[in-house]
Amino acid sequence: MSVIAIILGGGQGRRLFPLTLYRSKPAVPIGGKYRLVDIPISNSLHSNIKQIFVLTQYNSASLNNHIHNTYKFDYFSRASVVLLAAEQTVSNQRWFQGTADAVRCHISHYHLKPDDDVLVLSGDHLYRMEYQELIQFHHEKNADVTISTILVPEGVTHEFGILKVERGGKISEFREKPATQEERKGLETSEKGRYLASMGVYIFKAWVLLELLKGNEADFGKELIPRAIKECKSFGYVFDGYWRDIGTIKNFYKANLELTGPYPKFRFHSPKGSIFTHPRFLPPSQVISCRIDNSLISEGSVLRESTIENSIVGLRSVVHKKAAIKNAVIMGADYFEFEAPTPHEVPLGIGEGSVVENAIIDKNARIGRFVTVKNVKGIEQEDGNGYYIREGIVIVPKDAVIPDQAVI
């Protein structure tokens, strides 16, 4: 008996646009130096799960490069992280129709045995979890499928699949994103105002998953899981740690800012269950006459006479003098520009005297001198020249150029 992990890369990632303009969801940077896919891969490796498959369809080049350059194992560890992109075969010449369909299309690659277990994970969540505890629960209950759940307040049930779990852990009901009191009726737990939401972490007996995939369900959360609950011996495992869904711009922004401050609920610094990512040979960050508070500064950055508060500063970031950054996610750059033979009119990074607040600045962006990026008009959604606004948050996409003195 063995366990394999399948990480779902998702579709076009429309809810994370424009961060998914040039990359798939699992390849989106988080925490200054990591990628979202590093979370479930690291959790799997720490849980002694050594066969890991990452499924993706859209914009897979960046993810492919990251996995190829990061997860290299010696000949004797028997560990592997394999990226499976959508492919055309003689028997199947269409693109994935959903997450369940993606798993179905690659069945031949997993080499499953009937008594194996299959751990299905999402590629856009932030959490630290020992999957062996979930697997042990799954075996103790002799479950066909086990769904990891987390308690959520009433106000966010419309964002999740909500479960009714009986004493002993057996799932008796599942409702997809109940928004009203009537739709939530009967699902409340013993903790008043709290509900059990699916985390998007599932474990199946291999033969059960193979039987379920013989149907035509396209999506896990909306279709295959409700069917599994009706037809199979299904249990709910309650996870009591930190967990955040990173599927939207607002959630992505909030999750990053929650990493700052003296007592973050999720710490990349934790020695327990460290998160792996691409090892880089970058110099230490250079900080000259700056005021920095409640922020994470990644290696290779150059910060000059600037003010940075409650922010993430990514790899190779350049922040020029008198710039002010507050409540912002600066993703940094893929390369240094100091020795470029033909300097760009607007240098990489945040220009002199510029103000960046309540914003996400994607990689290789060029913010000119005395620019204001803070949604000064309080707009909820807009597509502008070199920027987007989603849920009130300004996003400057990858490689964008904002000219001197622009106001957003």
C-alpha positions in Angstrom: 0.0 0.0 0.0 1.3 3.5 -0.9 0.0 7.0 -1.1 0.3 9.3 -4.1 -0.5 13.0 -4.1 -2.3 14.8 -6.9 -2.1 18.6 -6.8 -4.8 20.3 -8.9 -3.4 23.3 -10.8 -6.9 24.7 -11.7 -8.1 26.3 -14.9 -7.5 29.8 -16.2 -7.4 31.3 -12.7 -9.9 34.1 -13.6 -10.4 35.1 -10.0 -6.6 35.7 -9.6 -6.3 37.7 -12.8 -4.1 39.5 -13.7 -1.6 37.5 -11.5 -2.5 34.6 -13.8 -2.0 36.5 -17.0 1.3 34.8 -17.7 1.3 32.0 -15.2 -0.9 29.2 -13.8 -2.3 29.6 -10.3 0.2 27.3 -8.5 3.0 29.4 -10.0 1.8 32.6 -8.4 4.5 34.0 -6.0 3.6 34.3 -2.3 5.5 35.4 0.8 8.3 37.2 -1.2 10.2 34.1 -2.4 7.8 31.1 -2.7 5.2 29.9 -5.1 1.8 28.6 -4.2 2.6 25.1 -5.4 5.4 24.9 -2.8 2.9 24.6 0.0 1.2 21.3 -0.9 4.4 19.8 -2.2 6.3 20.7 1.0 3.4 19.3 3.1 3.5 16.1 1.1 7.3 15.6 1.4 7.2 16.3 5.1 4.4 13.7 5.4 6.6 11.1 3.6 4.6 11.1 0.5 7.1 10.8 -2.3 5.0 10.4 -5.5 3.6 13.8 -6.3 1.8 14.8 -9.5 0.9 18.4 -10.4 -1.8 18.8 -13.0 -2.1 22.0 -15.0 -3.5 23.2 -18.3 -3.0 27.0 -18.7 0.2 29.0 -18.8 2.3 26.0 -17.6 5.7 27.2 -18.7 6.5 29.2 -15.5 5.3 26.3 -13.3 7.2 23.8 -15.3 10.5 25.8 -14.9 9.9 26.2 -11.2 9.3 22.5 -10.5 12.2 21.4 -12.8 14.6 23.8 -11.1 13.4 23.1 -7.5 12.4 19.5 -6.9 15.5 17.5 -7.8 16.0 14.3 -5.8 18.9 11.8 -5.6 18.6 8.4 -7.3 18.0 6.6 -3.9 15.2 8.7 -2.4 12.5 7.4 -4.8 10.8 10.8 -4.6 9.5 12.6 -7.6 7.4 15.7 -8.4 5.9 15.3 -11.9 4.1 18.1 -13.8 1.3 16.7 -16.0 -0.1 19.3 -18.5 -3.1 18.7 -20.7 -2.1 16.5 -23.6 -3.8 15.1 -26.7 -3.8 11.4 -27.2 -5.4 9.0 -29.7 -8.2 8.3 -27.3 -8.6 11.9 -26.0 -8.1 15.0 -28.1 -9.8 17.6 -25.8 -8.7 19.9 -23.1 -9.6 19.3 -19.4 -13.2 20.0 -18.6 -12.6 20.5 -14.9 -10.5 19.3 -12.0 -12.0 15.8 -11.9 -11.6 15.5 -15.6 -7.9 16.5 -15.3 -7.4 13.6 -12.9 -9.3 11.2 -15.1 -7.3 12.1 -18.2 -4.0 11.2 -16.6 -5.0 7.9 -14.9 -2.5 6.0 -16.8 0.4 8.0 -15.4 -0.3 7.2 -11.7 0.2 3.4 -11.9 -2.3 2.9 -9.1 -2.9 -0.4 -7.3 -6.3 -1.1 -5.8 -5.2 -0.8 -2.2 -3.3 2.5 -2.7 -4.5 5.8 -1.3 -4.8 8.9 -3.4 -4.5 12.3 -1.8 -6.0 15.1 -3.9 -4.9 18.6 -3.0 -5.6 22.2 -4.3 -2.7 24.3 -5.6 -3.9 27.6 -4.2 -4.1 27.3 -0.4 -1.8 28.4 2.4 -1.5 26.0 5.3 0.9 23.6 7.1 -0.5 20.1 7.6 0.8 16.7 8.5 -1.1 14.5 6.0 -0.2 11.3 7.8 -2.7 12.3 10.6 -5.4 12.6 7.9 -4.3 9.3 6.4 -4.4 7.5 9.8 -8.0 8.9 10.4 -8.9 7.6 6.9 -7.6 4.1 7.8 -9.2 4.0 11.3 -12.6 4.7 9.8 -12.0 2.4 6.9 -13.4 5.3 4.8 -13.8 5.2 1.0 -13.2 8.9 0.9 -12.2 11.4 3.7 -12.6 15.1 3.3 -10.5 17.5 5.4 -12.6 20.2 6.9 -12.2 23.5 8.8 -14.6 25.5 11.0 -15.7 28.7 9.3 -18.1 31.5 10.5 -21.6 31.9 9.1 -20.6 35.0 7.0 -18.3 33.1 4.6 -20.3 29.8 4.0 -21.2 31.1 0.5 -17.6 30.7 -0.4 -17.3 27.0 0.5 -18.8 23.5 0.2 -20.4 23.0 3.7 -20.7 19.5 5.3 -22.9 18.0 7.9 -20.8 15.5 10.0 -22.5 13.1 12.4 -20.9 11.8 15.6 -18.0 9.5 14.7 -17.2 11.7 11.6 -19.5 10.2 9.0 -20.7 12.8 6.5 -24.4 12.9 6.1 -24.9 15.9 3.9 -23.0 18.3 1.6 -24.2 21.7 0.2 -22.2 23.8 -2.3 -21.8 27.4 -1.2 -25.0 27.9 0.9 -25.6 31.7 1.0 -28.9 32.1 3.0 -30.1 30.9 6.4 -32.5 28.6 4.7 -29.7 27.0 2.6 -27.6 26.6 5.8 -30.4 25.1 7.8 -29.4 21.9 9.6 -25.7 22.3 8.9 -24.6 24.3 11.9 -22.1 22.5 14.2 -22.3 22.3 18.0 -20.4 25.6 18.0 -23.1 28.2 17.4 -22.5 30.2 14.2 -19.8 27.8 13.0 -19.9 25.4 10.0 -17.6 22.7 8.6 -16.2 23.7 5.3 -14.3 21.5 2.8 -10.6 22.5 2.6 -10.2 21.0 -0.9 -8.1 18.2 0.7 -9.4 14.7 -0.1 -8.1 11.2 0.3 -9.6 8.3 -1.6 -9.1 4.6 -1.7 -7.6 4.2 -5.2 -10.2 1.7 -6.4 -13.0 4.0 -5.2 -11.6 7.0 -7.0 -11.2 4.9 -10.2 -14.8 3.8 -10.0 -16.0 7.4 -9.4 -14.0 8.7 -12.4 -15.8 6.3 -14.7 -18.7 8.8 -14.5 -18.8 12.1 -16.4 -18.4 14.5 -13.5 -16.0 17.3 -14.6 -15.3 19.0 -11.2 -14.3 17.7 -7.8 -15.9 20.2 -5.5 -19.2 20.8 -7.4 -19.9 17.3 -8.8 -17.7 14.4 -7.9 -17.5 15.0 -4.1 -21.3 15.3 -3.7 -21.7 12.0 -5.6 -19.0 10.4 -3.5 -20.8 11.4 -0.3 -24.1 9.9 -1.5 -22.6 6.6 -2.9 -19.5 5.9 -0.7 -18.5 5.6 2.9 -17.4 9.2 3.5 -15.9 10.8 6.6 -15.0 14.3 7.6 -11.6 15.1 9.3 -11.5 18.3 11.3 -8.3 20.3 10.8 -7.6 22.9 13.6 -4.6 24.7 12.1 -4.2 27.8 10.0 -5.6 27.6 6.5 -6.4 30.2 3.8 -7.9 29.9 0.4 -5.8 32.0 -2.0 -8.2 31.7 -4.9 -9.1 35.4 -5.3 -7.2 38.7 -5.4 -8.6 39.8 -2.1 -7.7 36.5 -0.3 -4.3 36.5 -1.9 -3.6 40.1 -0.8 -4.9 39.4 2.8 -3.0 36.2 3.2 0.3 37.9 2.2 -0.2 40.8 4.6 -1.1 38.3 7.4 2.5 37.0 7.1 3.8 40.3 8.4 3.8 41.5 12.0 5.4 40.1 15.1 3.0 37.2 15.6 1.7 35.9 12.2 -0.7 33.0 12.3 1.4 31.3 9.5 5.2 31.6 9.8 7.5 30.7 7.0 10.2 31.0 9.7 8.9 28.0 11.6 11.5 25.2 11.9 8.6 22.6 11.9 7.5 21.7 8.4 9.7 24.2 6.5 8.4 25.2 3.1 10.7 24.3 0.2 11.3 26.5 -2.8 13.8 27.1 -5.6 17.3 27.6 -4.0 18.9 30.8 -5.3 22.4 32.2 -5.0 21.4 35.8 -4.3 23.4 38.4 -2.3 22.0 39.8 1.0 19.6 42.6 0.8 21.1 46.1 1.0 19.2 48.5 3.2 20.4 52.2 3.3 18.8 54.7 5.7 15.3 53.1 5.6 12.5 52.8 8.0 11.0 49.3 7.9 8.2 47.9 10.1 6.2 44.7 10.1 7.5 43.6 6.8 9.3 40.7 5.1 12.3 41.6 2.9 13.5 39.0 0.5 17.1 38.5 -0.6 18.8 40.4 -3.4 16.9 43.6 -2.7 18.2 47.1 -2.7 16.3 49.6 -0.5 17.4 53.2 -0.4 16.1 55.9 2.0 12.6 54.5 1.8 9.7 53.8 4.2 8.2 50.3 4.2 5.3 49.3 6.5 3.2 46.1 6.7 4.4 44.9 3.3 6.0 42.0 1.5 9.1 42.9 -0.6 10.1 40.1 -3.0 13.3 38.9 -4.6 15.6 41.5 -6.2 13.3 44.4 -5.4 14.7 47.9 -5.9 13.1 50.7 -3.9 14.5 54.2 -4.6 14.9 57.1 -2.1 11.9 58.8 -0.5 9.6 56.1 -1.8 6.8 55.0 0.7 5.3 51.5 0.6 2.4 50.5 2.9 0.1 47.5 3.0 1.6 46.3 -0.3 2.8 43.1 -1.9 5.9 43.8 -4.0 6.9 40.7 -5.9 10.3 41.9 -7.0 12.1 40.9 -10.2 13.5 37.9 -12.1 16.8 39.6 -12.8 19.1 42.5 -11.9 19.3 45.5 -14.1 22.3 47.4 -12.7 24.6 46.4 -15.5 22.1 46.6 -18.4 23.9 47.8 -21.6 20.8 49.9 -22.7 19.0 51.3 -19.6 15.2 51.4 -19.8 13.6 54.8 -19.6 11.8 53.7 -16.4 14.1 51.5 -14.2 12.9 48.3 -12.5 11.3 48.7 -9.1 9.7 51.5 -7.2 10.9 55.0 -8.4 12.1 57.9 -6.3 9.3 59.6 -4.3 6.6 57.2 -5.3 3.8 56.1 -3.0 2.5 52.5 -3.1 -0.4 51.6 -0.8 -3.0 48.8 -0.8 -1.5 47.3 -4.0 0.1 44.3 -5.5 3.1 45.0 -7.8 3.9 42.0 -9.9 7.3 40.9 -11.0 9.6 43.1 -13.2 7.2 46.1 -13.0 8.6 49.5 -13.4 7.1 52.3 -11.3 8.4 55.7 -12.3 9.3 58.7 -10.2 6.7 60.5 -8.0 4.0 58.0 -8.9 1.0 57.4 -6.7 -0.5 53.8 -6.6 -3.2 53.7 -3.9 -6.6 53.7 -5.6 -7.1 57.4 -4.9 -10.7 57.4 -6.3 -11.8 54.4 -4.2 -12.8 52.4 -7.3 -13.9 48.8 -6.8 -13.0 47.4 -10.2 -11.3 48.9 -13.3 -9.0 48.0 -16.2 -6.6 50.8 -16.7 -3.5 51.6 -18.7 -0.8 49.4 -17.1 -2.9 48.5 -14.1 -6.0 46.7 -12.9 -8.2 47.3 -9.8 -10.0 44.2 -8.3 -12.0 44.4 -5.1 -10.5 47.8 -4.4 -6.9 46.6 -4.7 -4.6 48.0 -7.3 -2.6 45.4 -9.3 0.3 46.4 -11.5 0.8 43.3 -13.7 4.1 41.6 -14.6 6.4 43.7 -16.9 4.1 46.7 -16.7 5.5 50.3 -16.9 3.9 53.2 -15.0 5.4 56.5 -16.2 6.7 59.3 -13.9 4.1 61.3 -11.9 1.2 58.9 -12.8 -1.7 58.8 -10.3 -3.7 55.6 -9.9 
